Amino acid sequence: MTFGETIEEALVRELMEETGLSVIPIKVLNTWNYMKKTGDFQVAGLIHAVKVTELSHLRLSEEHDSYQWLSFEELDKLVPHLKISLSKVVA
């Protein structure tokens, strides 16, 4: 995040920079927090539902080497702890 930027602004900017996708944030589905047992590293995350408004310019930044579209069922098998977040998605 850039100083003064909202979480939603950072989400829109990061998705554009890293994937070329234009999105509109809909709502936060879940949050998570991870701290190493040593206490010297912590990460907090937010899982957002977004509406993709522009898909034709999909491209990955150099930070990524691949992507894959998954159904909710496939994602649940891959990352089971996301089931709570997925259950909050508005169809």
C-alpha positions as CSV (number, residue, x, y, z in Angstrom):
1,M,0.0,0.0,0.0
2,T,1.0,3.5,-0.7
3,F,0.7,6.1,2.0
4,G,-2.8,7.6,1.9
5,E,-4.2,4.8,-0.3
6,T,-7.3,2.9,0.9
7,I,-7.3,-0.9,0.9
8,E,-9.7,-0.9,-2.0
9,E,-7.5,1.6,-4.0
10,A,-4.5,-0.6,-3.3
11,L,-6.4,-3.7,-4.4
12,V,-7.5,-2.1,-7.7
13,R,-3.9,-0.8,-8.4
14,E,-2.1,-4.0,-7.5
15,L,-4.4,-6.2,-9.7
16,M,-3.9,-3.8,-12.6
17,E,-0.1,-3.7,-12.1
18,E,0.3,-7.5,-11.6
19,T,-2.4,-8.9,-14.0
20,G,-3.7,-6.1,-16.2
21,L,-7.2,-6.8,-14.8
22,S,-9.6,-3.8,-14.2
23,V,-11.7,-4.6,-11.1
24,I,-14.4,-3.1,-8.9
25,P,-14.1,-4.2,-5.2
26,I,-17.5,-5.7,-4.0
27,K,-16.8,-6.7,-0.4
28,V,-14.3,-8.2,2.0
29,L,-15.1,-11.9,2.3
30,N,-12.6,-12.8,5.0
31,T,-9.4,-11.8,6.8
32,W,-6.4,-13.8,8.0
33,N,-3.3,-13.3,9.9
34,Y,0.0,-15.3,10.1
35,M,2.8,-14.8,12.5
36,K,6.0,-16.8,12.6
37,K,6.6,-18.6,15.9
38,T,9.8,-16.6,16.3
39,G,7.7,-13.4,16.3
40,D,9.8,-11.6,13.8
41,F,7.5,-11.9,10.8
42,Q,3.8,-11.2,10.4
43,V,1.4,-11.0,7.4
44,A,-2.2,-10.0,7.4
45,G,-4.5,-10.7,4.4
46,L,-7.9,-9.7,3.2
47,I,-9.9,-11.9,0.7
48,H,-12.0,-9.7,-1.5
49,A,-14.8,-10.4,-3.9
50,V,-14.3,-8.2,-7.0
51,K,-16.1,-7.6,-10.3
52,V,-13.7,-7.9,-13.3
53,T,-14.6,-5.1,-15.7
54,E,-11.8,-5.6,-18.2
55,L,-10.4,-9.1,-19.0
56,S,-9.0,-8.6,-22.5
57,H,-5.7,-7.2,-21.3
58,L,-4.8,-10.1,-19.0
59,R,-1.1,-10.3,-18.6
60,L,1.2,-11.2,-15.7
61,S,3.9,-9.1,-14.3
62,E,7.4,-10.4,-13.9
63,E,6.5,-11.3,-10.3
64,H,4.4,-14.3,-11.6
65,D,5.0,-17.1,-14.0
66,S,1.5,-18.6,-14.5
67,Y,-2.2,-18.4,-13.6
68,Q,-5.1,-20.7,-13.7
69,W,-8.9,-20.1,-13.6
70,L,-10.5,-22.4,-11.0
71,S,-14.1,-23.2,-10.2
72,F,-15.2,-22.8,-6.6
73,E,-15.1,-26.6,-6.2
74,E,-11.5,-26.8,-7.6
75,L,-10.3,-24.0,-5.4
76,D,-11.9,-25.6,-2.3
77,K,-10.0,-28.8,-3.0
78,L,-6.7,-26.9,-3.5
79,V,-7.1,-24.5,-0.5
80,P,-9.7,-26.1,1.8
81,H,-9.6,-23.3,4.5
82,L,-11.1,-20.8,1.9
83,K,-14.4,-22.6,2.2
84,I,-15.7,-20.0,4.7
85,S,-14.7,-17.1,2.4
86,L,-16.2,-18.9,-0.7
87,S,-19.5,-19.4,1.1
88,K,-19.8,-15.6,1.4
89,V,-19.5,-14.9,-2.4
90,V,-22.6,-13.3,-3.9
91,A,-23.6,-15.2,-7.0
